[in-house]
Amino acid sequence: MTKLRKYFFTGIIVLLPLMITLYVLFFIFQLLDGLLSPFLESFLGFPIPGLGALLTIVFIILVGLVATNVLGRRFISLLDRLFIRIPMVKIIYGATKQIIDAFSAQPRDAWRRVALVEYPRRGLYAIGFVTGERVGEVQEKTAHQVFSVFIPTTPNPTSGVLLLVPREELTFLEMSVEDGLKLIISGGVVNPKNSGINNL
C-alpha cells in the first residue's frame, strides 16, 4: 500500500500540469469551434477542415501577444488578484499557477546550479539553487567566497529562504535545475536520477 500511495501521488504530480493544459486547450477549441466555425463556414460557403484547431492556435498567440505588453500584464495581474480572492477557486488556481511557474523558463534562467547545504543545522541537508556569486557588499565584508543560495519549500518552490553560503560549505550536485525542482515539489518521492520512485 505504501508503494501504491507513492505511485499515485507521483502520477498526480506528473499528470497535473499536462491534464490542466489539455483541458484548457480542449475548452478553448470547443468554444471557438462552436462560436466561430459556423459563422466563417456560412460566410465562405464551404467547411474548412481543422478550422477549430487553427482558431485555437491563433487565439493562444494573440493572448501571448497581449500578455507581453504593459496593459496586458496589468490585466493578467488583475485577474490573478481576482481569482486568489474567490474561495475554492484560489486553491486550484493558486496551486496550478505555482506548479507552472516552477517549471517556467524564468526560474531556470535565474537558478544556475543545484547544491546541498547543511541547513537548518549541521548534519541535516537541504536542496538549494545557486542564484549568484560574490554578492556585492556582502562579499566585500566577508573573508570567504560567498554564493547566494535559494532554499525552496516543499511542495511550493516559489517560497523559501535566501542563504549566503561560503564556497567550501556548498556541495554541488550533477542534477539539473529541473530535476531539483521535481525532487522538491514531489517531497522527495521522485528520484531525479531515473525519474522513478525513491525506495526506502
C-alpha positions in Angstrom: 0.0 0.0 0.0 2.9 2.4 0.8 4.3 1.9 -2.7 0.9 2.3 -4.4 0.4 5.5 -2.5 3.8 6.8 -3.7 3.0 5.8 -7.2 -0.4 7.5 -7.0 0.9 10.9 -5.7 3.8 10.8 -8.2 1.3 10.2 -11.0 -0.7 13.2 -9.9 2.4 15.4 -9.8 3.5 14.3 -13.3 0.0 14.5 -14.9 -1.5 17.6 -13.3 0.2 20.2 -15.4 -0.3 18.2 -18.6 -4.0 17.4 -17.9 -4.7 21.1 -17.0 -3.1 22.2 -20.2 -5.0 19.7 -22.3 -8.3 20.6 -20.6 -7.7 24.3 -21.2 -6.8 23.7 -24.9 -9.9 21.5 -25.3 -12.1 24.1 -23.7 -10.8 26.8 -26.0 -11.1 24.6 -29.0 -14.8 23.7 -28.3 -15.6 27.4 -27.5 -14.0 28.8 -30.7 -15.1 25.9 -32.9 -18.7 26.2 -31.7 -18.9 30.0 -31.9 -16.8 31.0 -34.9 -16.6 27.9 -37.2 -20.3 28.0 -38.2 -20.1 31.8 -38.9 -17.0 31.5 -41.0 -18.3 28.5 -42.9 -21.6 30.2 -43.7 -19.6 33.3 -44.8 -17.2 31.4 -47.0 -19.9 28.9 -48.2 -17.9 25.8 -47.5 -16.4 24.0 -44.4 -12.7 24.3 -43.6 -11.2 21.1 -42.1 -9.2 21.9 -38.9 -10.6 25.4 -38.6 -11.2 25.0 -34.9 -7.6 23.9 -34.3 -6.4 26.8 -36.4 -8.5 29.3 -34.4 -7.3 27.9 -31.1 -3.6 28.4 -32.2 -4.3 32.0 -33.4 -6.2 32.7 -30.1 -3.3 31.5 -28.0 -0.8 33.5 -30.0 -3.0 36.6 -29.6 -3.2 36.0 -25.8 0.6 35.7 -25.7 0.9 38.9 -27.7 -1.4 40.8 -25.3 0.4 39.3 -22.2 3.7 40.7 -23.3 2.7 44.4 -23.3 2.2 46.6 -20.3 -1.6 46.8 -20.4 -1.9 43.0 -20.9 0.4 42.3 -17.9 -1.8 44.7 -15.8 -4.9 42.9 -16.9 -3.4 39.5 -16.1 -2.3 40.8 -12.7 -5.8 42.0 -12.0 -7.2 38.5 -12.9 -4.7 36.9 -10.6 -5.8 39.0 -7.7 -9.5 38.3 -8.5 -9.1 34.5 -8.6 -7.0 34.5 -5.5 -9.9 36.1 -3.6 -12.5 33.5 -4.6 -12.9 30.6 -2.2 -12.1 27.2 -3.6 -11.1 28.7 -6.9 -8.0 30.2 -5.2 -6.9 26.8 -4.0 -7.0 25.2 -7.5 -5.8 28.3 -9.4 -3.0 29.1 -6.9 -1.6 25.5 -6.8 -1.8 25.2 -10.6 -0.1 28.6 -11.1 2.7 27.7 -8.7 3.4 24.4 -10.5 3.5 26.1 -13.9 5.7 29.0 -12.6 8.1 26.5 -11.0 8.7 24.9 -14.4 8.7 28.1 -16.4 11.8 29.5 -18.1 12.4 32.3 -15.7 13.5 30.2 -12.6 15.7 28.0 -14.8 17.5 31.1 -16.0 17.9 32.6 -12.6 18.8 29.3 -10.8 22.2 28.3 -12.1 23.1 25.1 -10.2 21.8 22.7 -7.6 23.7 22.3 -4.4 23.5 20.7 -1.0 23.6 23.0 2.1 23.8 21.9 5.7 20.5 23.6 6.8 18.8 24.3 9.2 21.7 22.8 11.3 24.8 20.7 11.0 24.1 17.2 10.0 20.9 18.0 8.0 21.0 18.8 4.3 18.7 20.9 2.2 18.5 21.2 -1.6 19.3 24.7 -2.8 19.7 26.6 -6.0 22.7 28.8 -6.6 21.5 32.2 -7.8 24.6 34.3 -7.7 28.3 34.5 -6.8 30.4 37.1 -5.0 27.4 39.0 -3.7 28.3 42.7 -3.7 28.8 44.3 -0.3 28.4 41.0 1.4 31.4 39.7 -0.4 33.5 42.7 0.5 32.8 42.3 4.2 33.4 38.5 4.4 36.6 36.6 4.3 35.1 33.8 2.1 33.9 33.5 -1.5 30.2 33.7 -0.9 27.4 32.3 -3.0 23.7 33.3 -2.8 21.6 30.1 -2.4 17.8 29.9 -2.5 16.4 27.1 -0.4 12.8 26.5 -1.6 10.0 25.0 0.4 8.0 21.8 -0.4 5.7 21.5 -2.3 5.7 25.2 -3.2 9.2 26.0 -4.5 8.2 29.7 -5.1 8.7 30.4 -1.4 11.8 29.7 0.7 14.8 31.3 2.3 17.9 33.0 0.9 21.3 31.9 2.4 24.7 33.5 1.7 27.0 30.4 1.9 30.8 30.2 1.7 32.0 28.2 -1.2 33.6 25.5 1.0 30.3 24.8 2.7 28.5 24.0 -0.7 28.3 20.6 -2.3 27.4 21.0 -5.9 25.2 18.3 -7.5 25.2 17.0 -11.0 21.4 17.0 -11.3 19.7 19.7 -13.4 17.6 22.5 -12.0 14.5 20.8 -13.5 15.3 17.6 -11.6 16.0 19.5 -8.4 12.5 21.1 -8.8 10.9 17.7 -9.3 12.6 16.4 -6.2 11.3 19.4 -4.1 7.8 19.5 -5.5 7.3 15.8 -5.0 8.5 15.9 -1.4 11.4 13.6 -2.3 9.2 11.0 -3.9 10.5 11.5 -7.4 14.1 10.2 -7.9 15.9 12.7 -10.2 18.4 10.1 -11.3 15.9 7.9 -13.1 12.6 9.8 -12.7 11.3 6.9 -10.7 10.4 6.4 -7.0 12.7 6.6 -4.1 12.7 3.2 -2.3 13.4 3.2 1.4 
